[in-house]
Amino acid sequence: MKQYNVGIIGATGMVGQRFATLLENHPWFNVKVLSASPRSAGKTYQEAVGNRWKMAVPMPESMKNMVLLDATSDIEKIAGMVDFCFCAVDMKKDEIKALEEAYAKAECPIVSNNSAHRFTPDVPMVVPEINPEHIEIIKSQRERLGTKRGFIAVKSNCSIQSYVPALHPLRKFGLKNVLACTYQAISGAGKNFDTWPEMVDNLIPYIGGEEEKSEQEPLKVWGKIQGNEIVKTDTPSITTQCLRVPVSDGHTAAVFVSFEQKPTKEEILKLWADFKGVPQELELPSAPKQFIHYFEEDNRPQAKLDRNLENGMAVSTGRLREDTQFDYKFVCLSHNTLRGAAGGAVLLAELLASKGYFD
Ligand SMILES: NC(=O)c1ccc[n+]([C@@H]2O[C@H](COP(=O)([O-])OP(=O)(O)OC[C@H]3O[C@@H](n4cnc5c(N)ncnc54)[C@H](OP(=O)(O)O)[C@@H]3O)[C@@H](O)[C@H]2O)c1
């Protein structure tokens, strides 16, 4: 497979650090540039991160002494050094939109973790096993931006990566109503228990903006390309409650669902077991072999035990049973900073690379 030079924009942050560790030994992607805010620019990666390193594994040796560039003022320089960039920055939404477009217009494709462009109609928001065909909208986006290579592709919010994969193969029965309560890890807020001690022995019943994202994003992921935009689907009707819980990594969702035609439990289990997407067919390097794992044990999946399944890229399900108000209920779990953030973006980049979008 062809090799690609890549940059990480926001390399010092929590998601940026995850990119650095995931890309350290990647078979196709070679990190050539790290960038962050003007506060970090000019420092080595090690100096700029200082005591903010949050990964369980050490900072990659090959990146420790790389000197950070300024993500906002070195755009042309960075674009000239790489084939594409990953982006995860903490800035205002309109600033992120402008920044990502500036890179695209400098002919540097952007694979983004940020939410700013998720609802831009010609920006694909992709879960590679679910809607890989949405990357075809990039042709329209390039026409709008006036670029040959440059474009923006985004991944969806981490909260939906647990329950949308489990619901997706069941769409053939007509998903009618979905209720999902999510129990989200503190790393989703860029924190651990040292930096957020108030979360020990606690639960916070509110995560700003999360319920809207959790209800709306699946409708774009399940949408269709029409002309030069992705048009959202209008079913199922989704309602959510998103809670922050004292778990370091791993978002759990308790899901209730009703169908137009109610399937049997066996049909659901078979569809989950058989579900393969394009990443599995193409054997992309970060793709889990089995995307959806079902646990028969009543007390699984558990965040601590099961979040790292298949390098944190698989989704775990369990407790599938009939419900008195909906047709079925079940529980699912995904690793929020791997499948739900940097890992999902790396898999999306692998899909784009395999389809020639960085050439
Ligand atoms: N944490 C998660 O699980 C998660 C999941 C999905 C999506 N996301 C999204 O990913 C993005 C990053 O999240 P995070 O948790 O990694 O945040 P973070 O730890 O606060 O890191 C923010 C990064 O943005 C950089 N930055 C801040 N201001 C900047 C500026 N003016 N110009 C250029 N770079 C700037 C920071 O650089 P300095 O170090 O130089 O300040 C740092 O590299 C956010 O949009 C977030 O919503 C996070």
The ligand as an SDF file (V2000), in Angstrom:
LIG
                    3D

 48 52  0  0  0  0  0  0  0  0999 V2000
  -11.9840   14.1120   24.1280 N   0  0  0  0  0  0  0  0  0  0  0  0
  -12.7760   13.3470   23.3580 C   0  0  0  0  0  0  0  0  0  0  0  0
  -13.0500   12.1700   23.6470 O   0  0  0  0  0  0  0  0  0  0  0  0
  -13.3560   13.8900   22.0850 C   0  0  0  0  0  0  0  0  0  0  0  0
  -14.1490   13.0410   21.3320 C   0  0  0  0  0  0  0  0  0  0  0  0
  -14.6410   13.4740   20.1110 C   0  0  0  0  0  0  0  0  0  0  0  0
  -14.3500   14.7330   19.6760 C   0  0  0  0  0  0  0  0  0  0  0  0
  -13.5870   15.5740   20.4100 N   0  0  0  0  0  0  0  0  0  0  0  0
  -13.3250   16.8980   19.8460 C   0  0  0  0  0  0  0  0  0  0  0  0
  -11.9460   16.9920   19.5020 O   0  0  0  0  0  0  0  0  0  0  0  0
  -11.4930   18.3400   19.6950 C   0  0  0  0  0  0  0  0  0  0  0  0
  -10.3090   18.3410   20.6310 C   0  0  0  0  0  0  0  0  0  0  0  0
  -10.7060   17.7850   21.8670 O   0  0  0  0  0  0  0  0  0  0  0  0
   -9.6230   17.4690   22.9940 P   0  0  0  0  0  0  0  0  0  0  0  0
  -10.3490   16.7670   24.0810 O   0  0  0  0  0  0  0  0  0  0  0  0
   -8.4150   16.8260   22.3920 O   0  0  0  0  0  0  0  0  0  0  0  0
   -9.2390   18.9740   23.4640 O   0  0  0  0  0  0  0  0  0  0  0  0
   -7.9640   19.4670   24.2970 P   0  0  0  0  0  0  0  0  0  0  0  0
   -7.3390   18.3490   25.0390 O   0  0  0  0  0  0  0  0  0  0  0  0
   -8.4050   20.6790   25.0430 O   0  0  0  0  0  0  0  0  0  0  0  0
   -6.9210   19.9200   23.1370 O   0  0  0  0  0  0  0  0  0  0  0  0
   -7.1550   21.0300   22.3600 C   0  0  0  0  0  0  0  0  0  0  0  0
   -6.0870   21.1990   21.2840 C   0  0  0  0  0  0  0  0  0  0  0  0
   -6.4550   22.3660   20.5200 O   0  0  0  0  0  0  0  0  0  0  0  0
   -5.3070   23.2320   20.4250 C   0  0  0  0  0  0  0  0  0  0  0  0
   -5.7400   24.6210   20.3160 N   0  0  0  0  0  0  0  0  0  0  0  0
   -6.4260   25.3430   21.2250 C   0  0  0  0  0  0  0  0  0  0  0  0
   -6.5680   26.6190   20.7720 N   0  0  0  0  0  0  0  0  0  0  0  0
   -5.9790   26.6770   19.5450 C   0  0  0  0  0  0  0  0  0  0  0  0
   -5.7720   27.6890   18.5850 C   0  0  0  0  0  0  0  0  0  0  0  0
   -6.2110   28.9320   18.7820 N   0  0  0  0  0  0  0  0  0  0  0  0
   -5.1200   27.3730   17.4360 N   0  0  0  0  0  0  0  0  0  0  0  0
   -4.6610   26.1300   17.2150 C   0  0  0  0  0  0  0  0  0  0  0  0
   -4.7990   25.1130   18.1080 N   0  0  0  0  0  0  0  0  0  0  0  0
   -5.4470   25.3980   19.2520 C   0  0  0  0  0  0  0  0  0  0  0  0
   -4.5590   22.9560   21.7170 C   0  0  0  0  0  0  0  0  0  0  0  0
   -3.2170   23.4020   21.5760 O   0  0  0  0  0  0  0  0  0  0  0  0
   -2.3590   23.9800   22.8380 P   0  0  0  0  0  0  0  0  0  0  0  0
   -1.9350   22.7900   23.6340 O   0  0  0  0  0  0  0  0  0  0  0  0
   -1.2260   24.6820   22.1740 O   0  0  0  0  0  0  0  0  0  0  0  0
   -3.2700   24.8780   23.6100 O   0  0  0  0  0  0  0  0  0  0  0  0
   -4.6850   21.4350   21.8000 C   0  0  0  0  0  0  0  0  0  0  0  0
   -3.7490   20.8330   20.9340 O   0  0  0  0  0  0  0  0  0  0  0  0
  -12.6870   19.1300   20.2070 C   0  0  0  0  0  0  0  0  0  0  0  0
  -13.3290   19.7660   19.1060 O   0  0  0  0  0  0  0  0  0  0  0  0
  -13.5770   18.0570   20.8010 C   0  0  0  0  0  0  0  0  0  0  0  0
  -14.9320   18.4410   20.7900 O   0  0  0  0  0  0  0  0  0  0  0  0
  -13.0770   15.1810   21.6120 C   0  0  0  0  0  0  0  0  0  0  0  0
  1  2  1  0
  2  3  2  0
  2  4  1  0
  4  5  1  0
  4 48  2  0
  5  6  2  0
  6  7  1  0
  7  8  2  0
  8  9  1  0
  8 48  1  0
  9 10  1  0
  9 46  1  0
 10 11  1  0
 11 12  1  0
 11 44  1  0
 12 13  1  0
 13 14  1  0
 14 15  2  0
 14 16  1  0
 14 17  1  0
 17 18  1  0
 18 19  2  0
 18 20  1  0
 18 21  1  0
 21 22  1  0
 22 23  1  0
 23 24  1  0
 23 42  1  0
 24 25  1  0
 25 26  1  0
 25 36  1  0
 26 27  1  0
 26 35  1  0
 27 28  2  0
 28 29  1  0
 29 30  1  0
 29 35  2  0
 30 31  1  0
 30 32  2  0
 32 33  1  0
 33 34  2  0
 34 35  1  0
 36 37  1  0
 36 42  1  0
 37 38  1  0
 38 39  2  0
 38 40  1  0
 38 41  1  0
 42 43  1  0
 44 45  1  0
 44 46  1  0
 46 47  1  0
M  CHG  2   8   1  16  -1
M  END
$$$$
